[in-house]
Amino acid sequence: MTYRPLPPYLTIKQSNIDGLGLFTNENIDSNFRIGITHVRDFRFQDGYSRTPLGGFFNHSDEPNCKVVYEDDFIYLDTIREIKSGEELTAKYT
């Protein structure tokens, strides 16, 4: 089995928001769990280890995703339908 740091429907490319961003190659439904962005690990400064998914989504005051804290993980979930080609964003807290 080949390791894939991102789901096949996501890609990283230049963002109009800041640096590189996370973009979708397909339409994604509302209320869809994209995946794990961070794993609790107290050996790191902020107490979490970031996954490839967590390293590239950018902040927006009008996001199309949200971060969800559950147990020792942080997930990225969509809050509305996202069209192919859109950048995935979340509101940083």
N, C-alpha and C positions, 0 to 999 in steps of 0.2 A: 504494500500500500504506500502511496506517495503522500508525503506531508504537504498540506496546503494551508498556508497561514491565513488565508481568507476564503470565505465561501466562493464558489465559482461565479456567482452573480454580482460580485463586488470587485472593484479595481481602485487603484490609487493613481491619482493624476493631479496636475496643477490646479489649485483652488483660487477662486477669485476672493476668497475670504482671507486665507493666510497660508502660504507655503503649499504643501501638498494636502489633499483632502481625500475622503472616501466617497466613491461614486458607485451607483448601481448600473448594471448592464441590462437589467430587466425591471419591469414593474414589480413593486412589492406592496402587498396588502397592508392596510391599517391593522394595528394591534398584532404585528408579527415580531417575534423575537429573532433579532439578527444574530446575536451570540454573546459570548462572554468578552468583556473589555478589560477587566481587571480581576486578579485573584488575590485574596488577602494573604500577605506575607510580611511579617513584622521585621524581616531582615532589610526591607527597603525603607527609605526615608519617610514616605507617606503611608507606609503600612500595606501597600499593594504592589504587585507586579503587574505591569501592563502587557496585554496580549497584542499581537499585530493589529487586531481590530480596534483596540483602544488607543493605538498610537496615531490614528489618522483622521478621526472625525473631528470637525471643527465646531466652535461655539457659534450659536445664532440666538438672537432675541426672539426669532420666529422659527423655532426648530421644527423638523419633521420627525424627530426621534426624541426619546427620553432615556435617561440612565435610571436603572432600577437596581436597588441594593437588596440582595437576598442572601442571607447567611454569609459565606465567605467569598461571594462573587458580586461583581457589578456587571449587569447586562445592558445591552442596547436594544430597545424596542421601538418600533415605529408608532407614531401617534396619528398618522394619516397615511393615505395611499401615497407612495413615492413613485414617480414616473421614471422610466429608463433614462439615464443620463443625468439625473439629479444628484447633487451632493447630499450626503447624509450629515445632518447637524443635530446638535443637542445643546441645551442650555446648561452651561457649566455653573455649578454651585460652589 
